[in-house]
Amino acid sequence: MQNYPLFFKAAWLTLRLTAVALLLGCGFGLIFAFFRISHVKALNYLAHAYITVIRGTPLIVQICILYFGITNIVVLSKFWAGALALAVHNGAYIAEIFRGAIQSIDRGQMEASRSLGMSYPLAMRRIILPQAFRRAIPPLGNQFIIGLKDSSLVAYVGMMDLWGTGLSVAASNYRQLETYIVIGLFYLVMIMLFTYFVHQLENRLHTGKKQKKQKESSALPLSE
């Protein structure tokens, strides 16, 4: 029981680390998704190389390379070094999610927007991206859950997140099984809460889209 305050503190650190990493990862993912669909070959090749390397190597190797490589060049705290490493990793998967969502939108919508005088960036921001974001919510939710679980690997570069704290406690009390079960329950609760919020967001977006269609249909003039 005396270790529970440590676990709650470590769980809060894990949540903050995951939130920052996924927020940065979404930024990386959106940028490289645009690179992937770009007609500029250099940008396309750059995005393809980034995604191939990140998806083709283990996360723990990436964390160690980025952590020890970054700290040799720029002084960063363990939190920000770990968050950046996780962001780079998740960004490769999020880039493919965004790319697929953007390309799933009917190309006629972009053509219609351009014919109305919109620039490409404006049409993308106002017409394409809102629809793509709604379609990306389910796979993004899955990736965020994976990101939360993968964050435990930062313990191996000395960060005392939930898993790192669990390893330390288990080494001191020699009750490995009980400690790991408690840590697993902490992760399970966090993931269940996160899954609930994702489902609520999906339902809200679905309800809002349905209400918008109903308003548009009710506004149409009745045929005689």
N, C-alpha and C positions, 0 to 999 in steps of 0.2 A: 504493500500500500504506500510506503514512503517514496516509491519511485514514480507514482502517478503524476505528481506535479512536473517532473522532468519530461514525462511522455507528452503531457498536454502542451508544454512549452515547445517541445520538439515538433509536435504535430502542427502547431501554429507556424513554426519556421518552415516546415515542409509545404504548407499551403501558400505561404508568401513566396517561397522559391518557385513553386509551380506556377503561380499566377503571373509573376514577372517573366518567367521563361516562356510561357505560352503567349503572353502579350507580345513579347519581342519576336517569338516564333511566327505569330500571325503577320507581323510586319515583314519579316523576311519572306514568309510564304507568299504574301501578296505581290511583293516586288518580283520574286523569281517566277511567279505564275505569269506575270506580264511579260517577263523575259522569254518564257517558254512559248507564248503565243505571238511574240514579236516577229516581224518580218526581217529584222536586223539579225543576220546570221551570227555575228559575234556575241550578241546577247543570248541568242538561243543556245549556242554552244556552251556559253558560260553557265547558264542555268542547267543544261543537261549534265555537264561535268559535276556541278555541285550536287545535284540530286543523286547521280550515280555513285559518287564517292560516299556520301552520307548514308545512303540506303544500303551500300555494299560493305560497310565496315561496322563492327560492334560499337554500341554506344559507349561502353566503358573505355574502349581504346580512344574514341573521340574526346571523351571527358579528360582523360589523362594527357593527351596531346595538346588540347586547347588550354587546359589548366596550367600545365607546366610550361607550355610555350608562351602563353600570354603573360604569366607572372615573371618570365625572364625579360620581357620587353616593357610591359606596363605594370605598375604596382596596383593590383586589384585585391579586394577582400575575397575570402573564400565564397561568400554569398554571390557576389557579382560574377566571379569567374565561373562558378557552377551554373548560375542562371544563364550566362552567355553560351556556355557549352550546350546546355539543354535546349536553348533557343535555336541554335544552329542546327541541332539534330532534328527537332520537331519541325523547323521551318521547311526542311526538304519534303516531308510528308504533307504538310499543310499546303505547300506550293502545288502539289499534284491535286489536292482536293479542290483548291480554288480554280486551278486550270480546268479541271473537268466540269466544275459548276459553271464557269464562264462559257465554255464551249458548248454546254448543253442548252444555252439560251438560243432561240431561233435567230439565225443571222439576219432575217428580215427585219427584226426590231432595230438592229443597228442601222440597217440601210434606210429604214423609215425615219429614224431619228436624224440621220445625216441629211435626208431630203428636206427635212423641216428647218434646216439651217444650224443644227447643233454641231459643235466640234466633236471630234472623236473622244477626247477626255470628258467633255460634258455629258455626252451620250452614255459613256461607260459609267460615269458616276451616278447619273440620275435614272437611267433606264436598265442597264445590264447588271451592275453590281448589286442593287437591292434584291433583284430576283435570284441572282447567283448566290447571295448570302443565305437566303431562305433555303435553297436547295442544299447548301453546304452544311447546314446546322447538324443533321444526323451524323455524317462522317466526322465533322469537327468535334462533336461530343465524344465520339469514340476515341479520337486522337488525343483529346484532352485527358480522358481517363487513363489512356496508356502513358501520357506524359506525367501524370501524377504518380503512377506506379514506378515509372522509370527514374523519377527523381531520387529514388532510394540509392542509386548508384553513386551519387556525390559523396556518400559516406566513405568511399574508398579513396578519396583525396583529402580526408580529414575533416569533413563538415559534419557537425553534430545535428543532423536532421533526425527524423523519427527512426529511421533504420540505424543510423550511426549511434544514436542514443541507446537503442536496443542492444546493439553489439557491445557497447560499453557496460551496460547494466548486466547483461548476461555473463560477461567476463568477470564481473566483480561478485555476483551472487551465486554463480555456478548453477543457476536454474534456467538453462538455455530454453528448454521446451516451453515452460510457462511464459517466459519473457517473449519468445517469438510468437506465441499464440496471442498474447496481449497486443503486440505490435501489429499482427495481422488483423485483429479486430479494429484497431484504430484506423488502419487503411480501409478496411471494409466499410466502416461507418462514413468516412470521408467520401468514398466513391459512391456510396448509396445516396448521400446528400447531393453530390454533384450530379448524379444521374437524374435525380428528382428535379433539380433546377433546369437541366437541359430539356427534360420532357415538358416542363412548364413553359419554357421559351418556345418550343416547337408548337405547343397547343395555342399559345398566344398569337404567334405569327400565323398559324393556320386559321384561327378564328378571325383575326384582323383581315386576312385576305378574303375570307368568305364574306364578311360583312361589307367589304369594299365592292365585291362583285354584286352583292344584293343591292347596294345603293346605286351602282351603275345601271343595273337592269331596271330598277324602279324609275330611274331618271329618263329612260328611253321613252319617246312618244308612242302611244298606242296606235297601231294601224287601224284605219277605218274599215 
